Amino acid sequence: MSKKPQLYKFKDIENRLHSLEPGKSYIKPFVTSKVSNTMCGGLNFLNKASIPWDLTCDEIIYCMTGTFRLTCNGESYICNPGDVLYIPKDNHIAYECDEKCVIFYAAYPHDWKQQAGITFVPGIDPEDMPQ
């Protein structure tokens, strides 16, 4: 793993936001197990979506654009641009929005998918899933 900073450009994936169909999500993991042996992170684009999920890692979400809603145990947490939300692992949640929104996420540990045996995550391109 490189000890150098790595820069990722929003403009390199921005076209995916503009072409995202209602009810869909696109997740671009930038920091993965290939880059870090402790954490992971990336961007999630959502368009009029509700994506239920069993969270098996700690996660921090930063709302960049639009209004993002996280529902956990029947309670909704509304995030507007600039808001930060922490979600502890072992919660059944739903990532939701009523329009297009963009969130940044950071998660720990970096290999949560492998630890949980997860081979499919809605919205992640297959080439971005760890082997």
Contact map, one row per residue, 1 for C-alpha under 8 A:
11100000000000000000000000000000011100000000000000000000000000000000000000000000000000000000000000000000000000000000000000000000000
11110000000000000000000000000000001000000000000000000000000000000000000000000000000000000000000000000000000000000000000000000000000
11111000000000000000000000000000000000000000000000000000000000000000000000000000000000000000000000000000000000000000000000000000000
01111100000000000000000000000000000000000000000000000000000000000000000000000000000000000000000000000000000000000000000000000000000
00111110000000000000000000000000000000000000000000000000000000000000000000000000000000000000000000000000000000000000000000000000000
00011111000000000000000000000000000000000000000000000000000000000000000000000000000000000000000000000000000000000000000000000000000
00001111100000000000000000000000000000000000000000000000000000000000000000000000000000000000000000000000000000000000000000000000000
00000111110000000000000000000100000000000000000000000000000000000000000000000000000000000000000000000000000000000000000000000000000
00000011111110000000000000000000000000000000000000000000000000000000000000000000000000000000000000000000000000000000000000000000000
00000001111111000000000000000000000000000000000000000000000000000000000000000000000000000000000000000000000000000000000000000000000
00000000111111100000000000000000000000000000000000000000000000000000000000000000000000000000000000000000000000000000000000000000000
00000000111111100000000000000000000000000000000000000000000000000000000000000000000000000000000000000000000000000000000000000000000
00000000111111111000000000000000000000000000000000000000000000000000000000000000000000000000000000000000000000000000000000000000000
00000000011111111100000000000000000000000000000000000000000000000000000000000000000000000000000000000000000000000000000000000000000
00000000001111111110000000000000000000000000000000000000000000000000000000000000000000000000000000000000000000000000000000000000000
00000000000011111111000001000000000000000000000000000000000000000000000000000000000000000000000000000000000000000000000000000000000
00000000000011111111000001000000000000000000110000000000000000000000000000000000000000000000000000010000000000000000000000000000000
00000000000001111111000000000000000000000000000000000000000000000000000000000000000000000000000000000000000000000000000000000000000
00000000000000111111100000000000000000000000000000000000000000000000000000000000000000000000000000000000000000000000000000000000000
00000000000000011111110111000000000000000000111000000000000000000000000000000000000000000000000000000000000000000000000000000000000
00000000000000000011111100000000000000000000001000000000000000000000000000000000000000000000000000000000000000000000000000000000000
00000000000000000001111100000000000000000000001110000000000000000000000000000000000000000000000000000000000000000000000000000000000
00000000000000000000111110000000000000000000011111000000000000000000000000000000000000000000000000000000000000000000000000000000000
00000000000000000001111111000000000000000000011110000000000000000000000000000000000000000000000000000000000000000000000000100000000
00000000000000000001001111100000000000000001111010000000000000000000000000000000000000000000000000000000000000000000000001100000000
00000000000000011001000111110000000000000001110000000000000000000000000000000000000000000000000000000000000000000000000001110000000
00000000000000000000000011111000000000000111100000000000000000000000000000000000000000000000000000000000000000000000000000111000000
00000000000000000000000001111100000000000111000000000000000000000000000000000000000000000000000000000000000000000000000000011001000
00000000000000000000000000111111000000011110000000000000000000000000000000000000000000000000000000000000000000000000000000010001000
00000001000000000000000000011111000000011110000000000000000000000000000000000000000000000000000000000000000000000000000000000000000
00000000000000000000000000001111111100111100000000000000000000000000000000000000000000000000000000000000000000000000000000000000000
00000000000000000000000000001111111100111000000000000000000000000000000000000000000000000000000000000000000001100000000000000000000
00000000000000000000000000000011111111110000000000000000000000000000000000000000000000000000000000000000000001100000000000000000010
10000000000000000000000000000011111110000000000000000000000000000000000000000000000000000000000000000000000000000000000000000000000
11000000000000000000000000000011111110000000000000000000000000000000000000000000000000000000000000000000000000000000000000000000000
10000000000000000000000000000011111111110000000000000000000000000000000000000000000000000000000000000000000001000000000000000000000
00000000000000000000000000000000111111100000000000000000000000000000000000000000000000000000000000000000000001000000000000000000000
00000000000000000000000000000000100111110000000000000000000000000000000000000000000000000000000000000000000111000000000000000000000
00000000000000000000000000000011100111111000000000000000000000000000000000000000000000000000000000000000011111100000000000000000000
00000000000000000000000000001111100101111100000000000000000000000000000000000000000000000000000000000000011111100000000000000000000
00000000000000000000000000001111000000111110000000000000000000000000000000000000000000000000000000000001111000000000000000000000000
00000000000000000000000000111110000000011111000000000000000000000000000000000000000000000000000000000001110000000000000000000000000
00000000000000000000000000111100000000001111100000000000000000000000000000000000000000000000000000000111100000000000000000000000000
00000000000000000000000011110000000000000111110000000000000000000000000000000000000000000000000000000111100000000000000000000000000
00000000000000001001000011100000000000000011111000000000000000000000000000000000000000000000000000011110000000000000000000000000000
00000000000000001001001111000000000000000001111110000000000000000000000000000000000000000000000110111100000000000000000000000000000
00000000000000000001111110000000000000000000111110000000000000000000000000000000000000000000000011111000000000000000000000000000000
00000000000000000000011100000000000000000000011111000000000000000000000000000000000000000000000111110000000000000000000000000000000
00000000000000000000011110000000000000000000011111100000000000000000000000000000000000000000001111100000000000000000000000000000000
00000000000000000000001000000000000000000000000111110000000000000000000000000000000000000000011110000000000000000000000000000000000
00000000000000000000000000000000000000000000000011111000000000000000000000000000000000000000011100000000000000000000000001000000000
00000000000000000000000000000000000000000000000001111100000000000000000000000000000000000001111000000000000000000000000000000000000
00000000000000000000000000000000000000000000000000111110000000000000000000000000000000000001111000000000000000000000000000000000000
00000000000000000000000000000000000000000000000000011111000000000000000000000000000000000111100000000000000000000000000000000000000
00000000000000000000000000000000000000000000000000001111110000000000000000000000000000011111100000000000000000000000000000000000000
00000000000000000000000000000000000000000000000000000111110000000000000000000000000000001110000000000000000000010001000000000000000
00000000000000000000000000000000000000000000000000000011111000000000000000000000000000011100000000000000001110010000000000000000000
00000000000000000000000000000000000000000000000000000011111100000000000000000000000001111000000000000000001110000000000000000000000
00000000000000000000000000000000000000000000000000000000111110000000000000000000000001111000000000000000111100000000000000000000000
00000000000000000000000000000000000000000000000000000000011111000000000000000000000111100000000000000000111000000000000000000000000
00000000000000000000000000000000000000000000000000000000001111100000000000000000000111000000000000000011110000000000000000000000000
00000000000000000000000000000000000000000000000000000000000111110000000000000000111110000000000000000011100000000000000000000000000
00000000000000000000000000000000000000000000000000000000000011111111000000000011111100000000000000001111000000000000000000000000000
00000000000000000000000000000000000000000000000000000000000001111100000000000001110000000000000000001111000000000000000000000000000
00000000000000000000000000000000000000000000000000000000000000111110000000000001100000000000000000001110000000000000000000000000000
00000000000000000000000000000000000000000000000000000000000000111111000000000001100000000000000000111100000000000000000000000000000
00000000000000000000000000000000000000000000000000000000000000101111100000000111100000000000000011111000000000000000000000000000000
00000000000000000000000000000000000000000000000000000000000000100111110000000111000000000000001110001110000000000000000000000000000
00000000000000000000000000000000000000000000000000000000000000000011111000011110000000000000001110000000000000000000000000000000000
00000000000000000000000000000000000000000000000000000000000000000001111100011100000000000000111100000000000000000000000000000000000
00000000000000000000000000000000000000000000000000000000000000000000111111111000000000000000111100000000000000000000000000000000000
00000000000000000000000000000000000000000000000000000000000000000000011111110000000000000011110000000000000000000000000000000000000
00000000000000000000000000000000000000000000000000000000000000000000001111100000000000000001100000000000000000000000000000000000000
00000000000000000000000000000000000000000000000000000000000000000000001111110000000000000000000000000000000000000000000000000000000
00000000000000000000000000000000000000000000000000000000000000000000001111111000000000000000000000000000000000000000000000000000000
00000000000000000000000000000000000000000000000000000000000000000000111101111100000000000000000000000000000000000000000000000000000
00000000000000000000000000000000000000000000000000000000000000000000111000111110000000000000000000000000000000000000000000000000000
00000000000000000000000000000000000000000000000000000000000000000011110000011111000000000000000000000000000000000000000000000000000
00000000000000000000000000000000000000000000000000000000000000100011100000001111111110000000000000000000000000000000000000000000000
00000000000000000000000000000000000000000000000000000000000000111111000000000111111000000000000000000000000000000000000000000000000
00000000000000000000000000000000000000000000000000000000000001111110000000000011111000000000000000000000000000000000000000000000000
00000000000000000000000000000000000000000000000000000000000001110000000000000011111100000000000000000000000000000000000000000000000
00000000000000000000000000000000000000000000000000000000000001100000000000000011111110000000000000000000000000000000000000000000000
00000000000000000000000000000000000000000000000000000000000111100000000000000010011111000000000000000000000000000000000000000000000
00000000000000000000000000000000000000000000000000000000000111000000000000000010001111100000000000000000000000000000000000000000000
00000000000000000000000000000000000000000000000000000000011110000000000000000000000111110000000000000000000000000000000000000000000
00000000000000000000000000000000000000000000000000000000011100000000000000000000000011111010000000000000000000000000000000000000000
00000000000000000000000000000000000000000000000000000010111000000000000000000000000001111110000000000000000000000000000000000000000
00000000000000000000000000000000000000000000000000000011111000000000000000000000000000111110000000000000000000000000000000000000000
00000000000000000000000000000000000000000000000000000111100000000000000000000000000000011111000000000000000000000000000000000000000
00000000000000000000000000000000000000000000000000000111000000000000000100000000000000111111100000000000000000000000000000000000000
00000000000000000000000000000000000000000000000000011110000000000000000110000000000000000111110000000000000000000000000000000000000
00000000000000000000000000000000000000000000000000011110000000000000011110000000000000000011111000000000000000000000000000000000000
00000000000000000000000000000000000000000000000001111000000000000000011100000000000000000001111100000000000000000000000000000000000
00000000000000000000000000000000000000000000000011111000000000000001111000000000000000000000111110000000000000000000000000000000000
00000000000000000000000000000000000000000000010111100000000000000001111000000000000000000000011111000000000000000000000000000000000
00000000000000000000000000000000000000000000011111000000000000000011100000000000000000000000001111111000000000000000000000000000000
00000000000000000000000000000000000000000000001110000000000000000010000000000000000000000000000111110000000000000000000000000000000
00000000000000000000000000000000000000000000011110000000000000000110000000000000000000000000000011111000000000000000000000000000000
00000000000000001000000000000000000000000000111100000000000000000110000000000000000000000000000011111100000000000000000000000000000
00000000000000000000000000000000000000000000111000000000000000111111000000000000000000000000000010111110000000000000000000000000000
00000000000000000000000000000000000000000011110000000000000000111101000000000000000000000000000000011111000000000000000000000000000
00000000000000000000000000000000000000000011100000000000000011111001000000000000000000000000000000001111100000000000000000000000000
00000000000000000000000000000000000000001111000000000000000011110000000000000000000000000000000000000111110000000000000000000000000
00000000000000000000000000000000000000001111000000000000001111000000000000000000000000000000000000000011111000000000000000000000000
00000000000000000000000000000000000000111100000000000000001110000000000000000000000000000000000000000001111100000000000000000000000
00000000000000000000000000000000000000111000000000000000111100000000000000000000000000000000000000000000111111000000000000000000000
00000000000000000000000000000000000001110000000000000000111000000000000000000000000000000000000000000000011111110000000000000000000
00000000000000000000000000000000000001110000000000000000110000000000000000000000000000000000000000000000001111110000000000000000000
00000000000000000000000000000001100111110000000000000000000000000000000000000000000000000000000000000000001111110000000000000000000
00000000000000000000000000000001100000110000000000000000000000000000000000000000000000000000000000000000000111111110000000000000000
00000000000000000000000000000000000000000000000000000001100000000000000000000000000000000000000000000000000111111111000000000000000
00000000000000000000000000000000000000000000000000000000000000000000000000000000000000000000000000000000000000111111111000000000010
00000000000000000000000000000000000000000000000000000000000000000000000000000000000000000000000000000000000000111111111000000000010
00000000000000000000000000000000000000000000000000000000000000000000000000000000000000000000000000000000000000111111110000000000000
00000000000000000000000000000000000000000000000000000001000000000000000000000000000000000000000000000000000000011111110000000000000
00000000000000000000000000000000000000000000000000000000000000000000000000000000000000000000000000000000000000001111111000000000000
00000000000000000000000000000000000000000000000000000000000000000000000000000000000000000000000000000000000000001111111110000000000
00000000000000000000000000000000000000000000000000000000000000000000000000000000000000000000000000000000000000001100111110000000100
00000000000000000000000000000000000000000000000000000000000000000000000000000000000000000000000000000000000000000000011111010100100
00000000000000000000000000000000000000000000000000000000000000000000000000000000000000000000000000000000000000000000011111110000000
00000000000000000000000011000000000000000000000000100000000000000000000000000000000000000000000000000000000000000000000111110000000
00000000000000000000000111100000000000000000000000000000000000000000000000000000000000000000000000000000000000000000000011111000000
00000000000000000000000001111000000000000000000000000000000000000000000000000000000000000000000000000000000000000000000111111101100
00000000000000000000000000110000000000000000000000000000000000000000000000000000000000000000000000000000000000000000000000111111100
00000000000000000000000000000000000000000000000000000000000000000000000000000000000000000000000000000000000000000000000100011111100
00000000000000000000000000000000000000000000000000000000000000000000000000000000000000000000000000000000000000000000000000001111110
00000000000000000000000000011000000000000000000000000000000000000000000000000000000000000000000000000000000000000000000000011111110
00000000000000000000000000000000000000000000000000000000000000000000000000000000000000000000000000000000000000000000001100011111111
00000000000000000000000000000000100000000000000000000000000000000000000000000000000000000000000000000000000000001100000000000011111
00000000000000000000000000000000000000000000000000000000000000000000000000000000000000000000000000000000000000000000000000000000111
